Amino acid sequence: MDRLQILVVDDESRMRKLVRDFLEREGYIVREAGDGLEAMDIFYEHKDIALIILDVMMPHMDGWQVCREIRQSSKVPIIMLTARSEERDELQGFELGVDEYISKPFSPKILVARVSAILRRVHGMTEEDIIRAGDIEINKAAHIVRIDGNPVELSYKEFELLTYFAENQGIALSREKILNNVWNYDYFGDARTIDTHVKKLRSKLGDKGDYIKTVWGMGYKFEVTP
């Protein structure tokens, strides 16, 4: 696999250097931006950026604004860094299409592990990796979902969640198990994050959203119904 490019956006130069050093040890190419405006310039100039690590609080253009603009034209995975830990900030990030949300201070090794996990899922699939569940077809290689042959626009995490459901049809899945498998790390945040994603996923699937059943007091179960 070619070396993947990662854009690190943070107004603290020491933080950028710390993250860059750990990522470069893993073989990634790292580009840096000190504020949101610089980040957008780099993003538009380099179309092959594979992932963005984005700080929230920055001058000129904050992380929320950067995320909104990027999501107008790209589904590139975004990891949001923030000193805040309030639930509403985390939920806002997921609503905007953020794939991971990490509060400072954090372990650089954990950050790199999450980066690698996302990029493995995005780039490590085979073309034969297609899952069918009723009228839903999931192409894991192309990261495309179709219902009755028509493409459905999903965020990265919504796609991963649907894929996990489809791979475990008929099995009652706890919120903890979903978090550990879809987010691919031990997640200690509020499990209501899953409920937010499920609500949006059901809406985007239309009447096929009924495939996702709520298991009260536990989690969810994916079942294809006639």
C-alpha positions as CSV (number, residue, x, y, z in Angstrom):
1,M,0.0,0.0,0.0
2,D,1.3,3.5,-0.8
3,R,2.1,5.7,2.1
4,L,-1.1,7.5,3.2
5,Q,-1.2,11.2,3.9
6,I,-2.7,12.6,7.1
7,L,-3.5,16.2,7.8
8,V,-3.0,17.4,11.4
9,V,-4.7,20.6,12.2
10,D,-4.0,22.3,15.6
11,D,-2.9,25.8,16.6
12,E,-0.4,24.4,19.1
13,S,2.8,23.6,17.3
14,R,4.0,21.3,20.1
15,M,0.8,19.3,19.8
16,R,1.3,19.0,16.0
17,K,4.9,17.9,16.4
18,L,3.9,15.3,19.0
19,V,1.2,13.8,16.8
20,R,3.4,14.0,13.7
21,D,6.3,12.2,15.3
22,F,4.1,9.3,16.3
23,L,2.4,9.1,12.9
24,E,5.6,9.3,10.9
25,R,7.0,6.4,13.0
26,E,4.2,4.3,11.6
27,G,5.0,5.3,8.0
28,Y,2.4,7.9,7.4
29,I,3.1,11.2,5.5
30,V,1.9,14.1,7.7
31,R,0.9,17.6,6.6
32,E,0.3,20.3,9.2
33,A,-2.0,23.3,9.5
34,G,-2.0,25.8,12.3
35,D,-5.6,27.0,11.8
36,G,-8.8,26.2,9.9
37,L,-8.1,28.5,6.9
38,E,-4.7,26.9,6.3
39,A,-6.2,23.5,6.7
40,M,-8.8,24.2,4.0
41,D,-6.1,25.4,1.6
42,I,-4.0,22.2,2.2
43,F,-7.1,20.0,1.9
44,Y,-8.1,21.5,-1.5
45,E,-4.6,21.4,-2.8
46,H,-3.9,17.8,-1.8
47,K,-6.9,15.7,-2.9
48,D,-5.3,12.4,-1.7
49,I,-5.4,13.1,2.0
50,A,-6.6,9.9,3.6
51,L,-7.6,11.2,7.1
52,I,-7.8,14.5,9.0
53,I,-7.0,15.0,12.7
54,L,-8.7,18.2,13.6
55,D,-8.6,20.4,16.8
56,V,-11.8,22.2,17.7
57,M,-10.6,25.5,19.2
58,M,-8.5,27.4,16.6
59,P,-8.2,31.0,15.4
60,H,-9.7,32.3,12.2
61,M,-11.8,29.2,11.5
62,D,-12.6,26.6,14.2
63,G,-12.8,22.8,13.9
64,W,-16.6,22.8,13.6
65,Q,-16.5,25.2,10.6
66,V,-13.7,23.2,9.0
67,C,-15.7,19.9,9.4
68,R,-18.9,21.5,7.9
69,E,-17.0,22.7,4.8
70,I,-15.2,19.4,4.3
71,R,-18.3,17.4,4.6
72,Q,-19.9,19.4,1.8
73,S,-17.6,17.7,-0.7
74,S,-15.8,14.8,1.0
75,K,-16.3,11.8,3.3
76,V,-12.6,11.7,4.3
77,P,-12.4,10.3,7.9
78,I,-12.1,13.0,10.6
79,I,-10.8,12.6,14.1
80,M,-11.7,15.6,16.3
81,L,-9.5,16.7,19.1
82,T,-10.9,18.9,21.9
83,A,-10.2,20.0,25.4
84,R,-13.9,19.9,26.1
85,S,-15.6,16.8,27.4
86,E,-19.2,17.9,27.5
87,E,-21.7,15.5,25.9
88,R,-23.3,18.1,23.7
89,D,-20.0,18.9,22.0
90,E,-19.4,15.2,21.3
91,L,-22.9,14.7,19.9
92,Q,-22.4,17.9,17.8
93,G,-19.2,16.3,16.3
94,F,-21.0,13.1,15.4
95,E,-23.9,15.1,13.9
96,L,-21.4,16.9,11.7
97,G,-19.9,13.6,10.5
98,V,-16.9,13.3,12.8
99,D,-15.7,9.7,12.9
100,E,-13.8,9.7,16.2
101,Y,-13.9,12.2,19.1
102,I,-10.9,12.4,21.4
103,S,-10.6,14.6,24.5
104,K,-7.3,16.2,25.5
105,P,-5.1,15.1,27.1
106,F,-4.8,11.8,25.2
107,S,-2.3,9.1,24.6
108,P,-0.5,9.5,21.2
109,K,-0.3,5.7,21.0
110,I,-4.0,5.4,21.3
111,L,-4.6,8.1,18.7
112,V,-2.3,6.3,16.3
113,A,-4.1,3.0,16.9
114,R,-7.4,4.7,16.1
115,V,-6.0,6.3,13.0
116,S,-4.6,2.9,11.8
117,A,-7.9,1.1,12.6
118,I,-9.9,3.6,10.5
119,L,-7.5,3.5,7.6
120,R,-7.4,-0.4,7.6
121,R,-11.2,-0.5,7.3
122,V,-11.2,2.1,4.5
123,H,-8.3,0.7,2.4
124,G,-8.0,-2.9,3.4
125,M,-11.1,-4.5,1.9
126,T,-11.4,-6.8,-1.1
127,E,-13.7,-6.2,-4.1
128,E,-15.6,-9.4,-3.3
129,D,-16.6,-8.1,0.1
130,I,-20.3,-7.5,-0.5
131,I,-23.0,-8.1,2.1
132,R,-26.6,-8.5,1.2
133,A,-29.4,-8.1,3.7
134,G,-32.9,-8.1,2.2
135,D,-33.0,-5.2,-0.2
136,I,-29.8,-3.7,1.2
137,E,-26.4,-4.3,-0.6
138,I,-23.2,-3.2,1.2
139,N,-20.0,-3.0,-0.8
140,K,-17.3,-2.9,1.8
141,A,-14.5,-2.3,-0.8
142,A,-16.2,0.7,-2.4
143,H,-17.8,1.9,0.8
144,I,-21.2,2.1,-1.0
145,V,-24.7,1.1,0.3
146,R,-27.5,0.5,-2.1
147,I,-31.2,-0.1,-1.4
148,D,-33.1,-1.6,-4.3
149,G,-30.1,-0.6,-6.5
150,N,-30.2,3.0,-5.4
151,P,-27.1,4.5,-3.6
152,V,-27.7,5.8,0.0
153,E,-25.4,8.5,1.4
154,L,-24.1,7.4,4.8
155,S,-21.3,8.9,7.0
156,Y,-18.3,6.8,7.7
157,K,-19.5,5.7,11.1
158,E,-23.1,5.0,9.9
159,F,-21.6,2.8,7.2
160,E,-19.5,0.9,9.7
161,L,-22.5,0.5,12.0
162,L,-24.8,-0.8,9.3
163,T,-22.0,-3.2,8.1
164,Y,-21.6,-4.6,11.7
165,F,-25.4,-5.0,12.0
166,A,-25.6,-6.8,8.6
167,E,-22.7,-9.1,9.5
168,N,-24.5,-10.1,12.8
169,Q,-28.1,-10.6,11.5
170,G,-30.5,-12.0,14.1
171,I,-28.1,-11.5,17.0
172,A,-29.0,-9.3,19.9
173,L,-26.1,-6.9,20.3
174,S,-25.4,-4.9,23.5
175,R,-24.4,-1.2,23.2
176,E,-21.1,-2.1,24.8
177,K,-20.4,-4.8,22.2
178,I,-21.4,-2.4,19.4
179,L,-19.0,0.3,20.7
180,N,-16.1,-2.1,21.1
181,N,-16.5,-3.5,17.6
182,V,-17.6,-0.5,15.5
183,W,-15.5,2.1,17.2
184,N,-12.7,-0.6,17.4
185,Y,-11.5,0.4,20.9
186,D,-12.6,0.4,24.5
187,Y,-15.0,3.3,24.5
188,F,-15.7,4.8,27.9
189,G,-18.0,7.6,26.8
190,D,-21.8,7.7,26.9
191,A,-23.4,4.8,25.1
192,R,-26.1,7.1,23.9
193,T,-23.7,7.9,21.1
194,I,-24.9,4.7,19.5
195,D,-28.6,5.7,19.8
196,T,-27.8,8.9,18.0
197,H,-26.1,7.0,15.1
198,V,-28.9,4.4,15.0
199,K,-31.6,7.1,14.8
200,K,-29.8,8.8,11.8
201,L,-29.1,5.5,10.2
202,R,-32.8,4.3,10.4
203,S,-33.9,7.6,8.9
204,K,-31.5,7.3,5.9
205,L,-32.6,3.7,5.3
206,G,-36.2,4.7,4.9
207,D,-38.6,1.8,5.5
208,K,-35.6,-0.5,5.6
209,G,-34.7,1.2,8.9
210,D,-37.2,-1.2,10.4
211,Y,-34.6,-3.9,10.0
212,I,-32.9,-2.4,13.1
213,K,-34.9,-3.6,16.1
214,T,-34.5,-2.1,19.6
215,V,-33.8,-4.6,22.3
216,W,-35.0,-2.8,25.3
217,G,-32.5,-2.5,28.2
218,M,-29.7,-4.0,26.1
219,G,-29.1,-2.6,22.6
220,Y,-30.2,-3.6,19.0
221,K,-30.8,-6.5,16.7
222,F,-30.7,-6.5,12.9
223,E,-33.4,-8.6,11.3
224,V,-34.6,-8.6,7.7
225,T,-38.4,-8.5,7.7
226,P,-40.7,-9.2,4.7
